Amino acid sequence: MTNTQESGMGRLNQILAQMNQDGGYSISTLTDENGLVIAFSTEQNTDAERHSAVVSFIQNASARASRQLGLGETDEIALCDKSARRLVCRPFIIDDYRLILSVFVTVRDQAYRRITNHAISEIRRMWRVFRK
C-alpha cells in the first residue's frame, strides 16, 4: 500500500469519524457494491465487517427489487425497528465506483440526511484530490 493510499484511507476514516460525532452515530461504514469495507468509524465492540456484510445484502436486495418494480437508481435504503433505531444506507457513485455510505442512527428525528449529504460531498472531494 502506498503512502497516498494510506493517507487517503486515513482521510476517509476521519470523514466518517466526524460524521459520527456530528450525528451521534455508533458506527458508519463506506463500502463498495460488493460489501468490501473501504473505511469505517465505530465505537468499541461494534463489528464493521458484520455491518458492511448486512449493508451489502440490503443493497443487493434493494437493487433487485428496484429493477423488478421499474424504479430508478436508489437514493436511500433504511431499516427501522420499533424503538426508532435505523440502519440508513446511502448508495452513490464516484466516477465508475458504486459506493455505499451507511450509518446506524439511534436518535429519533435526527437530521441524518444533512449530515450524510455533507459526508458524501467530503468523500467526493477527497476522492478527486487523491485520484489525480
C-alpha positions in Angstrom: 0.0 0.0 0.0 1.4 3.4 -1.0 1.6 6.4 1.3 -1.1 8.1 -0.9 -3.4 5.1 -0.4 -2.8 5.1 3.4 -3.4 8.8 3.7 -6.5 8.6 1.5 -7.9 5.8 3.7 -7.0 7.7 6.8 -8.8 10.8 5.5 -11.9 8.7 4.7 -11.9 7.3 8.2 -11.6 10.9 9.5 -14.6 12.0 7.4 -16.7 9.1 8.9 -15.5 9.8 12.4 -16.5 13.4 12.1 -19.9 12.4 10.7 -20.4 10.0 13.7 -19.5 12.8 16.1 -21.8 15.3 14.4 -24.7 12.8 14.2 -24.1 10.8 17.4 -23.8 7.6 15.4 -22.3 4.5 16.9 -21.0 3.1 13.5 -20.6 4.2 9.9 -19.0 2.4 7.0 -18.1 3.2 3.5 -18.2 0.0 1.3 -18.1 -0.9 -2.3 -21.0 -2.6 -4.0 -19.6 -6.0 -3.1 -19.5 -5.2 0.6 -15.7 -4.6 0.8 -15.0 -2.1 3.6 -13.2 0.9 2.3 -13.4 3.0 5.5 -15.2 2.9 8.8 -15.6 4.6 12.1 -17.0 2.7 15.1 -17.4 2.7 18.8 -15.8 -0.2 20.7 -17.5 -3.6 20.5 -19.1 -2.8 17.1 -18.2 -5.0 14.2 -17.6 -3.1 11.0 -17.2 -6.2 8.9 -20.6 -7.6 10.0 -22.2 -4.2 9.5 -20.8 -4.0 5.9 -22.0 -7.5 5.1 -25.5 -6.6 6.1 -25.3 -3.4 4.1 -24.2 -5.3 1.0 -27.0 -7.8 1.4 -29.6 -4.9 1.8 -28.1 -3.1 -1.2 -28.3 -6.2 -3.4 -31.9 -7.0 -2.4 -32.9 -3.4 -2.9 -31.3 -3.2 -6.4 -33.2 -6.4 -7.4 -36.5 -5.0 -6.1 -35.9 -1.7 -7.8 -35.3 -3.4 -11.2 -38.3 -5.6 -10.8 -40.5 -2.6 -10.0 -39.0 -0.4 -12.7 -37.7 2.2 -10.1 -34.7 4.4 -10.8 -31.4 4.5 -9.0 -31.8 4.1 -5.2 -31.1 7.2 -3.1 -31.6 5.7 0.3 -32.4 2.4 2.0 -33.4 2.3 5.7 -34.3 -0.4 8.1 -36.2 0.8 11.2 -37.1 -1.0 14.4 -39.9 -0.2 16.9 -37.6 1.8 19.1 -36.8 4.2 16.2 -33.3 2.9 15.6 -32.5 2.6 12.0 -29.8 1.5 9.6 -29.5 4.0 6.8 -27.7 3.1 3.6 -26.9 5.9 1.1 -25.6 4.5 -2.3 -23.7 6.9 -4.5 -21.3 6.8 -7.5 -17.9 8.4 -7.9 -16.5 8.0 -11.4 -17.4 4.4 -12.1 -17.3 3.2 -8.5 -20.5 2.3 -6.7 -20.2 3.1 -3.0 -22.5 2.8 0.0 -22.3 5.1 3.0 -24.2 3.5 5.9 -24.9 4.8 9.4 -26.7 3.3 12.4 -28.9 6.1 13.6 -30.1 5.7 17.2 -31.9 9.0 17.9 -35.4 9.7 16.8 -36.0 12.6 14.3 -32.3 13.1 13.7 -31.2 15.2 10.7 -29.2 12.3 9.2 -29.8 13.4 5.6 -28.0 16.7 6.0 -25.1 15.0 7.9 -24.7 12.1 5.4 -25.0 14.5 2.4 -22.2 16.5 3.9 -20.1 13.4 4.4 -20.8 12.2 0.8 -19.7 15.6 -0.5 -16.5 15.4 1.5 -15.8 11.9 0.3 -16.3 13.0 -3.3 -14.0 16.0 -2.8 -11.3 13.8 -1.2 -11.6 11.2 -3.9 -11.0 13.8 -6.6 -7.8 15.0 -4.9 -6.3 11.6 -4.5 -7.4 10.4 -7.9 -5.0 13.0 -9.6 
